[in-house]
Amino acid sequence: MAKQPIIAFYFMFSLLSCTSSTQEKIDLLFNDYQNDSPGAAVMVIHEGEVILERYYGLADFEKGTPVSKRTNFRLASMSKQFTAMAILQLMEQGILSYSTCLRDVFPEFPDYAAPINYGQLLHHTSGLIDYEDLIPDSATVPVRDADVLKLLIQQDSTYFLPGTVYSYSNGGYALLALTVERLSGLTFPNYLDQNIFKPTGMDATVAFVDGFNTIPHRAFGYHVEDDITEFSDQSMTSSVLGDGGIYSSVSDLYKWDQALYKNTLVGETWLDSAFTPWLENYGCGWRIEDYQGLKRISHTGSTCGFRTVFQRFPDSAFSVIILTNRREPGVQYLAEALTNIYLLGHKD
């Protein structure tokens, strides 16, 4: 995490700590996202009630469209929790298990992949080579999940013996999305829509495929540097769905948050397994850590034009969601600041 945003936050926050209301402090905290800047959608939830809901800046800088509760941001790696949920559903149905070998579903993989299983893919311990490093410099068309598969089956080794080391793998989650397609007979976007989004009421959330579906109330991504805003919406990896291709709003993510308390999509045993870490405090699409003595289940997202964070404190029924459409800075420190204010009572 960069030091500069944290220092700036404490400086700004201290300026108003004695004289301003909590709302004014929050607005100051999100000062960089306001007015004619790429924006942010912010929601804090406690015991099912929305206790903070703020919208700042622009979803579409060129058209001057403001961010609203319906604005859909690219979630980037926050998407992994939905990919993992789809796999858990297949496991609950007995179609798949943590110990199922990757080559049982993808026999086209060479021998190097024989030790890799689905538990390792979910928990980033497979050792797969990073597909981002395999994209040719001459490539001009963004890669998709199927292209990730093609790149990986051309390899002849892993970084380490599968299951022995944690190493964050976007490629592993691309393979998980393709697994959903092979075993369900549905496209990954259609599977998510029918089995996760519709059952939870997330009517505007989509796994975006250009030319196949559209994003309602779409936020576009930007890069801001030296007060200059540049369009920065898609990269060579933005079309890969399993690791980061879902768009959603704080309104829909509220529904997702509440569904996780109700075991709406899988039974309690399977959901508990998603929130149980293997190596390096990572579960199935979630980081599981301690924050200020509380169990925190969270994930961030980072891409060429978006930064996002979703933090849940299930023992307190407390969640923070922040979605932004600018490349930098990171937003985890903002979520922690809101947690300190609204859950831990650190108001000065």
C-alpha positions as CSV (number, residue, x, y, z in Angstrom):
1,M,0.0,0.0,0.0
2,A,1.4,3.4,-0.9
3,K,2.2,5.7,2.0
4,Q,1.1,8.9,0.3
5,P,-2.7,8.3,0.4
6,I,-2.5,7.2,4.0
7,I,-0.5,10.3,5.0
8,A,-2.9,12.5,3.1
9,F,-5.8,11.0,4.8
10,Y,-4.5,11.5,8.3
11,F,-3.6,15.1,7.4
12,M,-7.0,15.9,6.0
13,F,-8.9,14.0,8.8
14,S,-7.0,15.8,11.5
15,L,-7.9,19.2,10.1
16,L,-11.6,18.6,10.8
17,S,-11.5,16.2,13.7
18,C,-12.6,18.7,16.3
19,T,-15.1,20.8,14.4
20,S,-16.8,18.9,11.6
21,S,-19.6,16.3,11.4
22,T,-18.9,12.7,10.5
23,Q,-20.5,13.4,7.1
24,E,-18.1,16.3,6.4
25,K,-15.2,14.1,7.4
26,I,-16.3,11.4,5.0
27,D,-16.6,13.9,2.2
28,L,-13.2,15.3,2.9
29,L,-11.8,11.7,2.8
30,F,-13.2,11.3,-0.7
31,N,-12.2,14.8,-1.8
32,D,-10.2,13.5,-4.8
33,Y,-13.3,11.8,-6.3
34,Q,-15.6,14.7,-6.3
35,N,-17.0,17.3,-8.8
36,D,-15.5,16.8,-12.3
37,S,-13.2,13.9,-11.4
38,P,-13.6,10.2,-12.0
39,G,-15.8,9.1,-9.1
40,A,-16.6,6.7,-6.3
41,A,-19.6,4.9,-4.9
42,V,-19.4,4.2,-1.2
43,M,-21.7,2.1,1.1
44,V,-21.4,1.0,4.7
45,I,-23.8,-1.7,6.0
46,H,-24.5,-2.7,9.6
47,E,-26.9,-5.5,10.5
48,G,-28.6,-5.2,7.1
49,E,-29.1,-1.5,7.3
50,V,-27.2,0.9,5.0
51,I,-25.7,3.5,7.4
52,L,-23.6,5.4,4.8
53,E,-24.3,5.8,1.2
54,R,-22.3,8.4,-0.8
55,Y,-21.7,9.0,-4.5
56,Y,-19.0,11.3,-5.9
57,G,-17.7,12.5,-9.2
58,L,-18.3,11.2,-12.7
59,A,-19.0,7.8,-14.1
60,D,-18.4,9.0,-17.7
61,F,-16.0,11.9,-17.8
62,E,-16.6,12.7,-21.4
63,K,-20.4,12.9,-21.1
64,G,-20.4,14.4,-17.6
65,T,-22.5,11.5,-16.2
66,P,-22.5,11.5,-12.4
67,V,-21.9,8.4,-10.3
68,S,-25.2,7.1,-8.8
69,K,-26.3,4.1,-6.8
70,R,-26.9,2.2,-10.1
71,T,-23.5,2.9,-11.6
72,N,-21.8,-0.3,-12.6
73,F,-18.0,-0.4,-12.0
74,R,-15.6,-3.0,-13.2
75,L,-14.9,-5.1,-10.1
76,A,-11.5,-6.3,-11.3
77,S,-10.2,-9.0,-8.9
78,M,-13.3,-8.6,-6.7
79,S,-14.8,-10.8,-9.4
80,K,-13.0,-13.8,-8.1
81,Q,-15.5,-14.3,-5.3
82,F,-18.3,-14.9,-7.9
83,T,-16.1,-17.3,-9.9
84,A,-15.3,-19.2,-6.7
85,M,-19.0,-19.3,-5.8
86,A,-19.9,-20.9,-9.1
87,I,-17.3,-23.6,-8.5
88,L,-18.6,-24.2,-5.0
89,Q,-22.1,-24.7,-6.4
90,L,-20.7,-27.4,-8.7
91,M,-18.9,-29.0,-5.8
92,E,-22.1,-29.0,-3.7
93,Q,-23.8,-30.8,-6.6
94,G,-21.1,-33.4,-6.6
95,I,-19.9,-32.5,-10.0
96,L,-16.5,-31.4,-8.8
97,S,-14.4,-31.5,-5.6
98,Y,-11.4,-29.8,-4.2
99,S,-9.3,-32.9,-5.0
100,T,-10.5,-33.1,-8.6
101,C,-7.5,-33.0,-10.9
102,L,-7.3,-30.2,-13.4
103,R,-6.6,-32.7,-16.2
104,D,-9.9,-34.5,-15.4
105,V,-11.7,-31.5,-16.8
106,F,-8.9,-30.3,-19.2
107,P,-7.2,-33.4,-20.6
108,E,-5.4,-31.3,-23.1
109,F,-3.0,-30.1,-20.5
110,P,0.4,-31.6,-20.7
111,D,1.9,-33.8,-17.9
112,Y,3.2,-30.8,-15.9
113,A,-0.4,-30.1,-14.8
114,A,-1.1,-33.6,-13.4
115,P,-0.6,-32.6,-9.7
116,I,-2.8,-29.6,-9.9
117,N,-6.3,-29.9,-8.4
118,Y,-9.2,-27.5,-7.9
119,G,-8.5,-26.7,-4.3
120,Q,-5.1,-25.3,-5.5
121,L,-6.7,-23.3,-8.3
122,L,-9.2,-21.7,-5.8
123,H,-6.5,-20.9,-3.2
124,H,-3.7,-19.7,-5.5
125,T,-1.4,-22.6,-4.8
126,S,-1.3,-24.2,-8.2
127,G,2.0,-22.8,-9.3
128,L,0.7,-22.0,-12.8
129,I,2.8,-19.6,-14.9
130,D,1.3,-16.1,-15.0
131,Y,-0.5,-15.8,-18.2
132,E,0.1,-12.0,-18.3
133,D,3.8,-12.7,-18.9
134,L,2.9,-15.0,-21.8
135,I,1.0,-12.6,-23.9
136,P,3.1,-11.7,-27.0
137,D,4.3,-8.1,-27.3
138,S,2.9,-8.1,-30.8
139,A,-0.7,-8.9,-29.6
140,T,-3.3,-6.3,-30.5
141,V,-6.5,-8.1,-29.5
142,P,-7.4,-8.5,-25.8
143,V,-7.1,-12.0,-24.6
144,R,-10.1,-14.0,-23.2
145,D,-10.4,-16.9,-20.9
146,A,-10.1,-19.4,-23.7
147,D,-6.9,-17.7,-24.8
148,V,-5.5,-18.1,-21.3
149,L,-6.1,-21.8,-21.6
150,K,-4.2,-21.9,-25.0
151,L,-1.2,-20.0,-23.4
152,L,-1.1,-22.3,-20.4
153,I,-1.2,-25.6,-22.2
154,Q,1.8,-24.5,-24.2
155,Q,3.9,-24.5,-21.0
156,D,5.9,-27.4,-19.7
157,S,6.3,-26.6,-16.0
158,T,4.9,-24.7,-12.9
159,Y,6.7,-22.2,-10.7
160,F,6.7,-24.7,-7.8
161,L,5.3,-28.0,-6.8
162,P,1.5,-27.5,-6.7
163,G,0.1,-27.1,-3.2
164,T,3.3,-26.0,-1.5
165,V,3.4,-22.2,-2.0
166,Y,0.9,-19.4,-2.3
167,S,1.3,-17.3,-5.4
168,Y,-1.6,-15.2,-6.6
169,S,-2.8,-16.6,-10.0
170,N,-5.2,-14.8,-12.3
171,G,-4.8,-17.7,-14.8
172,G,-6.1,-20.1,-12.2
173,Y,-9.4,-18.2,-12.0
174,A,-9.6,-18.0,-15.8
175,L,-9.5,-21.8,-15.8
176,L,-12.2,-21.9,-13.1
177,A,-14.5,-19.9,-15.3
178,L,-13.8,-22.2,-18.2
179,T,-14.5,-25.2,-15.9
180,V,-18.0,-23.7,-15.2
181,E,-18.6,-23.6,-18.9
182,R,-17.5,-27.2,-19.5
183,L,-19.3,-28.7,-16.7
184,S,-22.6,-26.7,-16.8
185,G,-23.0,-26.4,-20.6
186,L,-23.7,-22.7,-20.2
187,T,-21.5,-19.7,-21.0
188,F,-19.9,-18.3,-17.9
189,P,-21.9,-15.0,-18.1
190,N,-25.1,-17.0,-18.5
191,Y,-24.2,-19.4,-15.6
192,L,-23.6,-16.4,-13.3
193,D,-26.8,-14.7,-14.4
194,Q,-29.0,-17.8,-13.8
195,N,-27.3,-19.2,-10.7
196,I,-25.9,-16.3,-8.8
197,F,-27.1,-12.9,-10.0
198,K,-30.8,-13.6,-10.5
199,P,-31.3,-15.6,-7.3
200,T,-29.8,-12.8,-5.3
201,G,-31.6,-10.0,-7.1
202,M,-28.5,-8.6,-8.7
203,D,-30.4,-7.6,-11.8
204,A,-27.8,-5.2,-13.3
205,T,-24.6,-7.1,-12.6
206,V,-22.9,-8.7,-15.6
207,A,-19.8,-10.6,-16.7
208,F,-19.1,-8.4,-19.6
209,V,-18.4,-9.7,-23.1
210,D,-18.2,-7.1,-25.7
211,G,-20.7,-7.8,-28.5
212,F,-22.6,-10.4,-26.3
213,N,-24.0,-8.3,-23.5
214,T,-24.1,-4.7,-22.3
215,I,-23.4,-2.9,-19.1
216,P,-26.3,-0.7,-17.9
217,H,-25.3,2.6,-16.2
218,R,-21.6,1.9,-17.0
219,A,-18.7,3.6,-15.4
220,F,-15.6,4.0,-17.6
221,G,-12.1,3.9,-16.2
222,Y,-9.6,6.7,-16.1
223,H,-6.1,7.6,-15.1
224,V,-5.5,10.9,-13.3
225,E,-2.0,12.4,-13.1
226,D,-1.0,16.0,-12.6
227,D,-4.7,17.0,-12.7
228,I,-5.0,15.6,-16.2
229,T,-7.6,12.9,-16.7
230,E,-7.0,10.3,-19.4
231,F,-9.3,7.6,-20.6
232,S,-8.0,4.2,-19.4
233,D,-10.8,1.7,-19.5
234,Q,-9.5,-1.5,-21.0
235,S,-6.2,-3.3,-21.2
236,M,-5.0,-6.5,-23.0
237,T,-6.4,-8.6,-20.0
238,S,-9.7,-6.8,-19.4
239,S,-11.7,-9.3,-21.4
240,V,-10.7,-12.2,-19.2
241,L,-13.8,-13.0,-17.1
242,G,-12.9,-15.4,-14.4
243,D,-10.2,-13.3,-12.8
244,G,-11.8,-9.8,-13.1
245,G,-14.5,-9.2,-15.7
246,I,-17.6,-8.6,-13.7
247,Y,-19.3,-5.2,-13.5
248,S,-21.6,-4.3,-10.5
249,S,-22.9,-1.5,-8.4
250,V,-23.0,-0.9,-4.7
251,S,-26.8,-1.5,-4.8
252,D,-26.3,-5.0,-6.2
253,L,-23.3,-5.7,-4.0
254,Y,-25.5,-4.9,-1.0
255,K,-27.8,-7.8,-2.1
256,W,-24.8,-10.1,-2.5
257,D,-23.5,-9.2,0.9
258,Q,-26.9,-10.0,2.5
259,A,-27.2,-13.2,0.5
260,L,-24.0,-14.5,2.0
261,Y,-25.5,-14.3,5.5
262,K,-28.5,-16.3,4.4
263,N,-26.7,-19.2,2.6
264,T,-28.8,-18.3,-0.5
265,L,-26.5,-19.9,-3.0
266,V,-24.7,-22.8,-1.2
267,G,-25.2,-24.4,2.1
268,E,-23.4,-23.3,5.3
269,T,-20.7,-26.0,5.1
270,W,-19.7,-24.9,1.6
271,L,-19.8,-21.2,2.5
272,D,-17.7,-21.8,5.5
273,S,-15.1,-23.6,3.4
274,A,-15.0,-20.4,1.2
275,F,-14.1,-18.4,4.2
276,T,-11.4,-20.9,5.5
277,P,-7.9,-20.0,4.4
278,W,-5.3,-22.4,3.1
279,L,-2.0,-20.7,2.6
280,E,-1.3,-17.0,3.2
281,N,-4.8,-16.3,4.5
282,Y,-6.6,-16.8,1.2
283,G,-9.9,-18.7,0.9
284,C,-12.1,-19.2,-2.1
285,G,-12.0,-15.7,-3.7
286,W,-11.6,-14.0,-0.4
287,R,-8.7,-12.9,1.9
288,I,-9.3,-13.9,5.5
289,E,-7.4,-11.8,8.0
290,D,-7.5,-10.2,11.4
291,Y,-8.1,-6.4,11.5
292,Q,-8.1,-4.7,14.9
293,G,-8.9,-7.9,16.6
294,L,-11.8,-8.7,14.2
295,K,-12.2,-11.3,11.6
296,R,-12.1,-9.6,8.2
297,I,-13.2,-11.3,4.9
298,S,-12.3,-9.1,2.0
299,H,-11.0,-8.6,-1.5
300,T,-9.7,-5.7,-3.5
301,G,-9.7,-5.0,-7.3
302,S,-7.1,-3.2,-9.3
303,T,-6.9,-2.6,-13.1
304,C,-6.0,0.0,-15.6
305,G,-9.0,2.2,-14.8
306,F,-10.6,1.0,-11.6
307,R,-9.9,0.4,-7.9
308,T,-12.4,-1.4,-5.7
309,V,-12.6,-3.0,-2.3
310,F,-15.2,-5.0,-0.4
311,Q,-14.6,-5.7,3.3
312,R,-16.9,-7.8,5.5
313,F,-16.8,-8.3,9.2
314,P,-19.3,-11.1,9.6
315,D,-19.2,-11.4,13.4
316,S,-20.4,-7.8,13.5
317,A,-22.6,-7.9,10.4
318,F,-20.6,-5.0,9.1
319,S,-19.5,-4.3,5.5
320,V,-17.8,-1.6,3.5
321,I,-18.0,-1.3,-0.3
322,I,-16.0,1.2,-2.3
323,L,-16.0,1.3,-6.1
324,T,-14.0,3.8,-8.0
325,N,-13.3,4.4,-11.7
326,R,-9.7,5.6,-11.5
327,R,-6.5,3.6,-11.7
328,E,-4.9,5.1,-8.5
329,P,-4.7,5.3,-5.6
330,G,-5.7,2.1,-3.9
331,V,-8.8,2.2,-1.7
332,Q,-8.3,-0.3,1.1
333,Y,-7.1,2.5,3.4
334,L,-10.4,4.3,2.8
335,A,-12.4,1.2,3.7
336,E,-10.3,0.8,6.9
337,A,-10.9,4.5,7.7
338,L,-14.7,3.9,7.4
339,T,-14.4,0.8,9.5
340,N,-12.6,2.7,12.2
341,I,-15.3,5.4,12.2
342,Y,-18.4,3.3,12.0
343,L,-17.5,0.0,13.6
344,L,-14.7,0.8,16.0
345,G,-15.7,4.3,17.0
346,H,-12.5,6.1,16.1
347,K,-14.0,9.4,15.2
348,D,-11.0,11.6,15.8
